[in-house]
Amino acid sequence: MVNKQLYPMILIVTLCFSYLIITNLTNPIVLFLLLIAAAVFNASIKSKRRSRSTAVYIPRSQHQGQENSEEKDALEGFTGCIESYGHACYKHQSSNSRSFFIKLRTSDNSIKEIWGIDLARVVKEKGMQAGNSVNLIYLGSKPVTVPVQSPNQSAPIFETRYRNTWDGQKISALAISH
């Protein structure tokens, strides 16, 4: 069975060869240029499929004016074995709003707790479970509009906040043991 992502490339290569046969072109340079054009076209199709939205991802340091050590760690990614995950008040403080966390046991046997609403999507989409070895990658943040309850008003007001965006993958346990 052929990978569906290869269909555009297969179609273009087939059209290129058909053109060469119909026009009796046997020049290898023309063939080479047509194959390069097909590869470039296929790469542009793949990159368009990967972008899920038109949101601009902004590193936290750009919208807050500072860079912190958590952001530096996140940009390098987090690798470890999932100990637990779920929804809770941010940093487990009841005064904070609910968020999503993943507790990872890293290769040095320490526990790293990573927070972000988008992590719930990653866990669900990638089929991650406690006990899985994973790599979590911080992609940046994007502006979102969220309702904020004001103590003086009955209706919520809306503010722009920055939500961290993540990606991740399951990996073999051997990959993190070194």
mmCIF file of the C-alpha atoms, coordinates in Angstrom:
data_MODEL
# 
_entry.id   MODEL 
# 
loop_
_atom_site.group_PDB 
_atom_site.id 
_atom_site.type_symbol 
_atom_site.label_atom_id 
_atom_site.label_alt_id 
_atom_site.label_comp_id 
_atom_site.label_asym_id 
_atom_site.label_entity_id 
_atom_site.label_seq_id 
_atom_site.pdbx_PDB_ins_code 
_atom_site.Cartn_x 
_atom_site.Cartn_y 
_atom_site.Cartn_z 
_atom_site.occupancy 
_atom_site.B_iso_or_equiv 
_atom_site.pdbx_formal_charge 
_atom_site.auth_seq_id 
_atom_site.auth_comp_id 
_atom_site.auth_asym_id 
_atom_site.auth_atom_id 
_atom_site.pdbx_PDB_model_num 
ATOM 1   C CA . MET A 1 1   ? 0.000   0.000  0.000   1.00 0.00 ? 1   MET A CA 1 
ATOM 2   C CA . VAL A 1 2   ? 1.314   3.430  -0.963  1.00 0.00 ? 2   VAL A CA 1 
ATOM 3   C CA . ASN A 1 3   ? 1.508   6.231  1.604   1.00 0.00 ? 3   ASN A CA 1 
ATOM 4   C CA . LYS A 1 4   ? -1.187  8.823  0.777   1.00 0.00 ? 4   LYS A CA 1 
ATOM 5   C CA . GLN A 1 5   ? 1.337   11.629 1.191   1.00 0.00 ? 5   GLN A CA 1 
ATOM 6   C CA . LEU A 1 6   ? 3.186   10.262 -1.845  1.00 0.00 ? 6   LEU A CA 1 
ATOM 7   C CA . TYR A 1 7   ? 0.158   10.519 -4.184  1.00 0.00 ? 7   TYR A CA 1 
ATOM 8   C CA . PRO A 1 8   ? 0.973   14.062 -5.427  1.00 0.00 ? 8   PRO A CA 1 
ATOM 9   C CA . MET A 1 9   ? 4.596   13.069 -6.088  1.00 0.00 ? 9   MET A CA 1 
ATOM 10  C CA . ILE A 1 10  ? 3.561   9.885  -7.920  1.00 0.00 ? 10  ILE A CA 1 
ATOM 11  C CA . LEU A 1 11  ? 1.104   11.867 -10.041 1.00 0.00 ? 11  LEU A CA 1 
ATOM 12  C CA . ILE A 1 12  ? 3.712   14.478 -10.977 1.00 0.00 ? 12  ILE A CA 1 
ATOM 13  C CA . VAL A 1 13  ? 6.382   11.906 -11.831 1.00 0.00 ? 13  VAL A CA 1 
ATOM 14  C CA . THR A 1 14  ? 3.857   9.962  -13.937 1.00 0.00 ? 14  THR A CA 1 
ATOM 15  C CA . LEU A 1 15  ? 2.909   13.143 -15.809 1.00 0.00 ? 15  LEU A CA 1 
ATOM 16  C CA . CYS A 1 16  ? 6.586   13.992 -16.362 1.00 0.00 ? 16  CYS A CA 1 
ATOM 17  C CA . PHE A 1 17  ? 7.356   10.570 -17.820 1.00 0.00 ? 17  PHE A CA 1 
ATOM 18  C CA . SER A 1 18  ? 4.216   10.682 -19.959 1.00 0.00 ? 18  SER A CA 1 
ATOM 19  C CA . TYR A 1 19  ? 5.323   14.047 -21.346 1.00 0.00 ? 19  TYR A CA 1 
ATOM 20  C CA . LEU A 1 20  ? 8.769   12.656 -22.104 1.00 0.00 ? 20  LEU A CA 1 
ATOM 21  C CA . ILE A 1 21  ? 7.336   9.615  -23.916 1.00 0.00 ? 21  ILE A CA 1 
ATOM 22  C CA . ILE A 1 22  ? 4.803   11.632 -25.931 1.00 0.00 ? 22  ILE A CA 1 
ATOM 23  C CA . THR A 1 23  ? 7.354   14.240 -27.009 1.00 0.00 ? 23  THR A CA 1 
ATOM 24  C CA . ASN A 1 24  ? 10.145  11.685 -27.534 1.00 0.00 ? 24  ASN A CA 1 
ATOM 25  C CA . LEU A 1 25  ? 12.483  13.696 -25.309 1.00 0.00 ? 25  LEU A CA 1 
ATOM 26  C CA . THR A 1 26  ? 15.405  11.645 -24.155 1.00 0.00 ? 26  THR A CA 1 
ATOM 27  C CA . ASN A 1 27  ? 17.572  14.435 -22.811 1.00 0.00 ? 27  ASN A CA 1 
ATOM 28  C CA . PRO A 1 28  ? 18.622  13.397 -19.275 1.00 0.00 ? 28  PRO A CA 1 
ATOM 29  C CA . ILE A 1 29  ? 18.945  17.051 -18.184 1.00 0.00 ? 29  ILE A CA 1 
ATOM 30  C CA . VAL A 1 30  ? 15.278  17.705 -18.992 1.00 0.00 ? 30  VAL A CA 1 
ATOM 31  C CA . LEU A 1 31  ? 14.307  14.558 -17.089 1.00 0.00 ? 31  LEU A CA 1 
ATOM 32  C CA . PHE A 1 32  ? 16.441  15.623 -14.107 1.00 0.00 ? 32  PHE A CA 1 
ATOM 33  C CA . LEU A 1 33  ? 14.899  19.134 -14.051 1.00 0.00 ? 33  LEU A CA 1 
ATOM 34  C CA . LEU A 1 34  ? 11.380  17.713 -14.211 1.00 0.00 ? 34  LEU A CA 1 
ATOM 35  C CA . LEU A 1 35  ? 12.097  15.393 -11.265 1.00 0.00 ? 35  LEU A CA 1 
ATOM 36  C CA . ILE A 1 36  ? 13.529  18.284 -9.222  1.00 0.00 ? 36  ILE A CA 1 
ATOM 37  C CA . ALA A 1 37  ? 10.421  20.360 -9.987  1.00 0.00 ? 37  ALA A CA 1 
ATOM 38  C CA . ALA A 1 38  ? 8.246   17.443 -8.855  1.00 0.00 ? 38  ALA A CA 1 
ATOM 39  C CA . ALA A 1 39  ? 10.177  17.100 -5.590  1.00 0.00 ? 39  ALA A CA 1 
ATOM 40  C CA . VAL A 1 40  ? 9.928   20.838 -4.859  1.00 0.00 ? 40  VAL A CA 1 
ATOM 41  C CA . PHE A 1 41  ? 6.200   20.809 -5.570  1.00 0.00 ? 41  PHE A CA 1 
ATOM 42  C CA . ASN A 1 42  ? 5.714   17.793 -3.288  1.00 0.00 ? 42  ASN A CA 1 
ATOM 43  C CA . ALA A 1 43  ? 7.675   19.480 -0.480  1.00 0.00 ? 43  ALA A CA 1 
ATOM 44  C CA . SER A 1 44  ? 5.488   22.589 -0.738  1.00 0.00 ? 44  SER A CA 1 
ATOM 45  C CA . ILE A 1 45  ? 2.328   20.455 -0.514  1.00 0.00 ? 45  ILE A CA 1 
ATOM 46  C CA . LYS A 1 46  ? 3.639   18.698 2.623   1.00 0.00 ? 46  LYS A CA 1 
ATOM 47  C CA . SER A 1 47  ? 4.503   21.994 4.321   1.00 0.00 ? 47  SER A CA 1 
ATOM 48  C CA . LYS A 1 48  ? 1.013   23.355 3.609   1.00 0.00 ? 48  LYS A CA 1 
ATOM 49  C CA . ARG A 1 49  ? -0.544  20.233 5.154   1.00 0.00 ? 49  ARG A CA 1 
ATOM 50  C CA . ARG A 1 50  ? 1.584   20.563 8.288   1.00 0.00 ? 50  ARG A CA 1 
ATOM 51  C CA . SER A 1 51  ? 0.434   24.088 9.078   1.00 0.00 ? 51  SER A CA 1 
ATOM 52  C CA . ARG A 1 52  ? -2.850  23.655 10.908  1.00 0.00 ? 52  ARG A CA 1 
ATOM 53  C CA . SER A 1 53  ? -3.642  27.303 11.372  1.00 0.00 ? 53  SER A CA 1 
ATOM 54  C CA . THR A 1 54  ? -2.504  30.721 10.296  1.00 0.00 ? 54  THR A CA 1 
ATOM 55  C CA . ALA A 1 55  ? -1.597  31.666 13.873  1.00 0.00 ? 55  ALA A CA 1 
ATOM 56  C CA . VAL A 1 56  ? 1.834   33.107 14.395  1.00 0.00 ? 56  VAL A CA 1 
ATOM 57  C CA . TYR A 1 57  ? 3.809   31.338 17.080  1.00 0.00 ? 57  TYR A CA 1 
ATOM 58  C CA . ILE A 1 58  ? 5.706   33.741 19.263  1.00 0.00 ? 58  ILE A CA 1 
ATOM 59  C CA . PRO A 1 59  ? 8.494   32.737 21.620  1.00 0.00 ? 59  PRO A CA 1 
ATOM 60  C CA . ARG A 1 60  ? 7.521   33.702 25.170  1.00 0.00 ? 60  ARG A CA 1 
ATOM 61  C CA . SER A 1 61  ? 10.560  35.972 25.470  1.00 0.00 ? 61  SER A CA 1 
ATOM 62  C CA . GLN A 1 62  ? 9.251   38.175 22.647  1.00 0.00 ? 62  GLN A CA 1 
ATOM 63  C CA . HIS A 1 63  ? 5.837   38.854 24.143  1.00 0.00 ? 63  HIS A CA 1 
ATOM 64  C CA . GLN A 1 64  ? 6.975   39.175 27.756  1.00 0.00 ? 64  GLN A CA 1 
ATOM 65  C CA . GLY A 1 65  ? 10.272  40.913 27.128  1.00 0.00 ? 65  GLY A CA 1 
ATOM 66  C CA . GLN A 1 66  ? 12.385  38.296 28.923  1.00 0.00 ? 66  GLN A CA 1 
ATOM 67  C CA . GLU A 1 67  ? 13.642  34.776 28.507  1.00 0.00 ? 67  GLU A CA 1 
ATOM 68  C CA . ASN A 1 68  ? 13.552  32.323 31.368  1.00 0.00 ? 68  ASN A CA 1 
ATOM 69  C CA . SER A 1 69  ? 15.187  28.969 32.022  1.00 0.00 ? 69  SER A CA 1 
ATOM 70  C CA . GLU A 1 70  ? 11.887  27.089 31.571  1.00 0.00 ? 70  GLU A CA 1 
ATOM 71  C CA . GLU A 1 71  ? 11.606  28.412 28.018  1.00 0.00 ? 71  GLU A CA 1 
ATOM 72  C CA . LYS A 1 72  ? 15.193  27.407 27.242  1.00 0.00 ? 72  LYS A CA 1 
ATOM 73  C CA . ASP A 1 73  ? 14.461  23.883 28.529  1.00 0.00 ? 73  ASP A CA 1 
ATOM 74  C CA . ALA A 1 74  ? 11.238  23.697 26.536  1.00 0.00 ? 74  ALA A CA 1 
ATOM 75  C CA . LEU A 1 75  ? 12.908  24.771 23.293  1.00 0.00 ? 75  LEU A CA 1 
ATOM 76  C CA . GLU A 1 76  ? 15.285  21.827 23.666  1.00 0.00 ? 76  GLU A CA 1 
ATOM 77  C CA . GLY A 1 77  ? 12.341  19.506 24.329  1.00 0.00 ? 77  GLY A CA 1 
ATOM 78  C CA . PHE A 1 78  ? 11.540  17.188 27.205  1.00 0.00 ? 78  PHE A CA 1 
ATOM 79  C CA . THR A 1 79  ? 12.258  13.486 27.000  1.00 0.00 ? 79  THR A CA 1 
ATOM 80  C CA . GLY A 1 80  ? 11.261  10.930 29.579  1.00 0.00 ? 80  GLY A CA 1 
ATOM 81  C CA . CYS A 1 81  ? 8.752   8.352  30.756  1.00 0.00 ? 81  CYS A CA 1 
ATOM 82  C CA . ILE A 1 82  ? 5.247   9.572  31.593  1.00 0.00 ? 82  ILE A CA 1 
ATOM 83  C CA . GLU A 1 83  ? 4.577   9.059  35.295  1.00 0.00 ? 83  GLU A CA 1 
ATOM 84  C CA . SER A 1 84  ? 1.151   10.735 35.262  1.00 0.00 ? 84  SER A CA 1 
ATOM 85  C CA . TYR A 1 85  ? -0.895  13.405 33.523  1.00 0.00 ? 85  TYR A CA 1 
ATOM 86  C CA . GLY A 1 86  ? -4.205  15.161 33.887  1.00 0.00 ? 86  GLY A CA 1 
ATOM 87  C CA . HIS A 1 87  ? -6.078  18.367 34.596  1.00 0.00 ? 87  HIS A CA 1 
ATOM 88  C CA . ALA A 1 88  ? -5.417  20.377 37.748  1.00 0.00 ? 88  ALA A CA 1 
ATOM 89  C CA . CYS A 1 89  ? -5.105  23.954 38.937  1.00 0.00 ? 89  CYS A CA 1 
ATOM 90  C CA . TYR A 1 90  ? -1.900  25.392 37.449  1.00 0.00 ? 90  TYR A CA 1 
ATOM 91  C CA . LYS A 1 91  ? 1.112   24.479 39.618  1.00 0.00 ? 91  LYS A CA 1 
ATOM 92  C CA . HIS A 1 92  ? -1.429  22.756 41.942  1.00 0.00 ? 92  HIS A CA 1 
ATOM 93  C CA . GLN A 1 93  ? -2.431  26.090 43.493  1.00 0.00 ? 93  GLN A CA 1 
ATOM 94  C CA . SER A 1 94  ? -6.190  26.425 43.972  1.00 0.00 ? 94  SER A CA 1 
ATOM 95  C CA . SER A 1 95  ? -6.100  30.161 43.186  1.00 0.00 ? 95  SER A CA 1 
ATOM 96  C CA . ASN A 1 96  ? -4.919  29.396 39.612  1.00 0.00 ? 96  ASN A CA 1 
ATOM 97  C CA . SER A 1 97  ? -7.102  28.372 36.677  1.00 0.00 ? 97  SER A CA 1 
ATOM 98  C CA . ARG A 1 98  ? -7.233  24.766 35.517  1.00 0.00 ? 98  ARG A CA 1 
ATOM 99  C CA . SER A 1 99  ? -4.586  23.553 33.124  1.00 0.00 ? 99  SER A CA 1 
ATOM 100 C CA . PHE A 1 100 ? -3.091  20.256 31.961  1.00 0.00 ? 100 PHE A CA 1 
ATOM 101 C CA . PHE A 1 101 ? 0.143   18.713 33.214  1.00 0.00 ? 101 PHE A CA 1 
ATOM 102 C CA . ILE A 1 102 ? 2.434   15.819 32.374  1.00 0.00 ? 102 ILE A CA 1 
ATOM 103 C CA . LYS A 1 103 ? 4.911   14.433 34.909  1.00 0.00 ? 103 LYS A CA 1 
ATOM 104 C CA . LEU A 1 104 ? 7.954   12.951 33.184  1.00 0.00 ? 104 LEU A CA 1 
ATOM 105 C CA . ARG A 1 105 ? 10.685  10.850 34.749  1.00 0.00 ? 105 ARG A CA 1 
ATOM 106 C CA . THR A 1 106 ? 13.829  11.977 32.935  1.00 0.00 ? 106 THR A CA 1 
ATOM 107 C CA . SER A 1 107 ? 17.006  10.002 32.197  1.00 0.00 ? 107 SER A CA 1 
ATOM 108 C CA . ASP A 1 108 ? 18.621  11.311 35.406  1.00 0.00 ? 108 ASP A CA 1 
ATOM 109 C CA . ASN A 1 109 ? 15.635  9.853  37.327  1.00 0.00 ? 109 ASN A CA 1 
ATOM 110 C CA . SER A 1 110 ? 14.254  13.289 38.272  1.00 0.00 ? 110 SER A CA 1 
ATOM 111 C CA . ILE A 1 111 ? 10.601  14.241 37.820  1.00 0.00 ? 111 ILE A CA 1 
ATOM 112 C CA . LYS A 1 112 ? 9.821   17.157 35.499  1.00 0.00 ? 112 LYS A CA 1 
ATOM 113 C CA . GLU A 1 113 ? 6.307   18.595 35.531  1.00 0.00 ? 113 GLU A CA 1 
ATOM 114 C CA . ILE A 1 114 ? 5.274   20.289 32.279  1.00 0.00 ? 114 ILE A CA 1 
ATOM 115 C CA . TRP A 1 115 ? 2.155   22.463 32.063  1.00 0.00 ? 115 TRP A CA 1 
ATOM 116 C CA . GLY A 1 116 ? -0.016  23.516 29.138  1.00 0.00 ? 116 GLY A CA 1 
ATOM 117 C CA . ILE A 1 117 ? -3.593  23.125 27.925  1.00 0.00 ? 117 ILE A CA 1 
ATOM 118 C CA . ASP A 1 118 ? -2.304  22.030 24.517  1.00 0.00 ? 118 ASP A CA 1 
ATOM 119 C CA . LEU A 1 119 ? -0.540  19.036 26.098  1.00 0.00 ? 119 LEU A CA 1 
ATOM 120 C CA . ALA A 1 120 ? -3.984  17.413 26.508  1.00 0.00 ? 120 ALA A CA 1 
ATOM 121 C CA . ARG A 1 121 ? -4.375  17.498 22.712  1.00 0.00 ? 121 ARG A CA 1 
ATOM 122 C CA . VAL A 1 122 ? -0.904  16.005 22.208  1.00 0.00 ? 122 VAL A CA 1 
ATOM 123 C CA . VAL A 1 123 ? -1.578  13.159 24.669  1.00 0.00 ? 123 VAL A CA 1 
ATOM 124 C CA . LYS A 1 124 ? -4.884  12.338 22.968  1.00 0.00 ? 124 LYS A CA 1 
ATOM 125 C CA . GLU A 1 125 ? -3.675  12.646 19.349  1.00 0.00 ? 125 GLU A CA 1 
ATOM 126 C CA . LYS A 1 126 ? -0.482  10.662 19.904  1.00 0.00 ? 126 LYS A CA 1 
ATOM 127 C CA . GLY A 1 127 ? -2.127  8.012  22.098  1.00 0.00 ? 127 GLY A CA 1 
ATOM 128 C CA . MET A 1 128 ? 0.252   8.630  24.991  1.00 0.00 ? 128 MET A CA 1 
ATOM 129 C CA . GLN A 1 129 ? -0.295  6.860  28.313  1.00 0.00 ? 129 GLN A CA 1 
ATOM 130 C CA . ALA A 1 130 ? 1.427   6.552  31.671  1.00 0.00 ? 130 ALA A CA 1 
ATOM 131 C CA . GLY A 1 131 ? 4.506   4.377  31.192  1.00 0.00 ? 131 GLY A CA 1 
ATOM 132 C CA . ASN A 1 132 ? 5.203   5.565  27.627  1.00 0.00 ? 132 ASN A CA 1 
ATOM 133 C CA . SER A 1 133 ? 8.585   7.071  26.790  1.00 0.00 ? 133 SER A CA 1 
ATOM 134 C CA . VAL A 1 134 ? 7.960   10.347 24.993  1.00 0.00 ? 134 VAL A CA 1 
ATOM 135 C CA . ASN A 1 135 ? 9.579   13.454 23.599  1.00 0.00 ? 135 ASN A CA 1 
ATOM 136 C CA . LEU A 1 136 ? 7.630   16.701 24.081  1.00 0.00 ? 136 LEU A CA 1 
ATOM 137 C CA . ILE A 1 137 ? 8.542   19.689 21.923  1.00 0.00 ? 137 ILE A CA 1 
ATOM 138 C CA . TYR A 1 138 ? 7.595   23.291 22.688  1.00 0.00 ? 138 TYR A CA 1 
ATOM 139 C CA . LEU A 1 139 ? 6.638   25.023 19.427  1.00 0.00 ? 139 LEU A CA 1 
ATOM 140 C CA . GLY A 1 140 ? 6.065   28.509 20.839  1.00 0.00 ? 140 GLY A CA 1 
ATOM 141 C CA . SER A 1 141 ? 2.949   30.339 21.878  1.00 0.00 ? 141 SER A CA 1 
ATOM 142 C CA . LYS A 1 142 ? 0.026   31.853 20.053  1.00 0.00 ? 142 LYS A CA 1 
ATOM 143 C CA . PRO A 1 143 ? -2.373  34.588 21.097  1.00 0.00 ? 143 PRO A CA 1 
ATOM 144 C CA . VAL A 1 144 ? -5.833  33.395 22.166  1.00 0.00 ? 144 VAL A CA 1 
ATOM 145 C CA . THR A 1 145 ? -8.864  35.264 23.467  1.00 0.00 ? 145 THR A CA 1 
ATOM 146 C CA . VAL A 1 146 ? -10.133 33.933 26.779  1.00 0.00 ? 146 VAL A CA 1 
ATOM 147 C CA . PRO A 1 147 ? -13.029 34.940 29.032  1.00 0.00 ? 147 PRO A CA 1 
ATOM 148 C CA . VAL A 1 148 ? -11.954 36.431 32.348  1.00 0.00 ? 148 VAL A CA 1 
ATOM 149 C CA . GLN A 1 149 ? -14.439 36.808 35.181  1.00 0.00 ? 149 GLN A CA 1 
ATOM 150 C CA . SER A 1 150 ? -14.258 40.242 36.744  1.00 0.00 ? 150 SER A CA 1 
ATOM 151 C CA . PRO A 1 151 ? -15.388 40.521 40.384  1.00 0.00 ? 151 PRO A CA 1 
ATOM 152 C CA . ASN A 1 152 ? -17.199 43.795 39.595  1.00 0.00 ? 152 ASN A CA 1 
ATOM 153 C CA . GLN A 1 153 ? -19.115 42.540 36.567  1.00 0.00 ? 153 GLN A CA 1 
ATOM 154 C CA . SER A 1 154 ? -21.559 39.691 36.118  1.00 0.00 ? 154 SER A CA 1 
ATOM 155 C CA . ALA A 1 155 ? -20.546 39.002 32.505  1.00 0.00 ? 155 ALA A CA 1 
ATOM 156 C CA . PRO A 1 156 ? -17.020 37.893 31.667  1.00 0.00 ? 156 PRO A CA 1 
ATOM 157 C CA . ILE A 1 157 ? -14.691 40.197 29.815  1.00 0.00 ? 157 ILE A CA 1 
ATOM 158 C CA . PHE A 1 158 ? -12.303 38.894 27.158  1.00 0.00 ? 158 PHE A CA 1 
ATOM 159 C CA . GLU A 1 159 ? -8.538  39.251 27.196  1.00 0.00 ? 159 GLU A CA 1 
ATOM 160 C CA . THR A 1 160 ? -5.761  38.161 24.885  1.00 0.00 ? 160 THR A CA 1 
ATOM 161 C CA . ARG A 1 161 ? -3.434  35.644 26.494  1.00 0.00 ? 161 ARG A CA 1 
ATOM 162 C CA . TYR A 1 162 ? -0.627  33.541 25.083  1.00 0.00 ? 162 TYR A CA 1 
ATOM 163 C CA . ARG A 1 163 ? -1.131  29.794 24.988  1.00 0.00 ? 163 ARG A CA 1 
ATOM 164 C CA . ASN A 1 164 ? 1.846   27.451 24.669  1.00 0.00 ? 164 ASN A CA 1 
ATOM 165 C CA . THR A 1 165 ? 1.699   25.090 21.727  1.00 0.00 ? 165 THR A CA 1 
ATOM 166 C CA . TRP A 1 166 ? 3.250   21.632 21.880  1.00 0.00 ? 166 TRP A CA 1 
ATOM 167 C CA . ASP A 1 167 ? 4.025   18.611 19.768  1.00 0.00 ? 167 ASP A CA 1 
ATOM 168 C CA . GLY A 1 168 ? 5.301   15.245 20.851  1.00 0.00 ? 168 GLY A CA 1 
ATOM 169 C CA . GLN A 1 169 ? 5.972   11.666 19.949  1.00 0.00 ? 169 GLN A CA 1 
ATOM 170 C CA . LYS A 1 170 ? 6.297   8.288  21.579  1.00 0.00 ? 170 LYS A CA 1 
ATOM 171 C CA . ILE A 1 171 ? 9.808   6.917  21.492  1.00 0.00 ? 171 ILE A CA 1 
ATOM 172 C CA . SER A 1 172 ? 11.402  3.641  22.452  1.00 0.00 ? 172 SER A CA 1 
ATOM 173 C CA . ALA A 1 173 ? 12.603  3.269  26.047  1.00 0.00 ? 173 ALA A CA 1 
ATOM 174 C CA . LEU A 1 174 ? 16.125  2.568  24.768  1.00 0.00 ? 174 LEU A CA 1 
ATOM 175 C CA . ALA A 1 175 ? 16.349  6.034  23.215  1.00 0.00 ? 175 ALA A CA 1 
ATOM 176 C CA . ILE A 1 176 ? 16.208  7.817  26.586  1.00 0.00 ? 176 ILE A CA 1 
ATOM 177 C CA . SER A 1 177 ? 18.387  5.474  28.605  1.00 0.00 ? 177 SER A CA 1 
ATOM 178 C CA . HIS A 1 178 ? 21.631  6.850  27.105  1.00 0.00 ? 178 HIS A CA 1 
# 
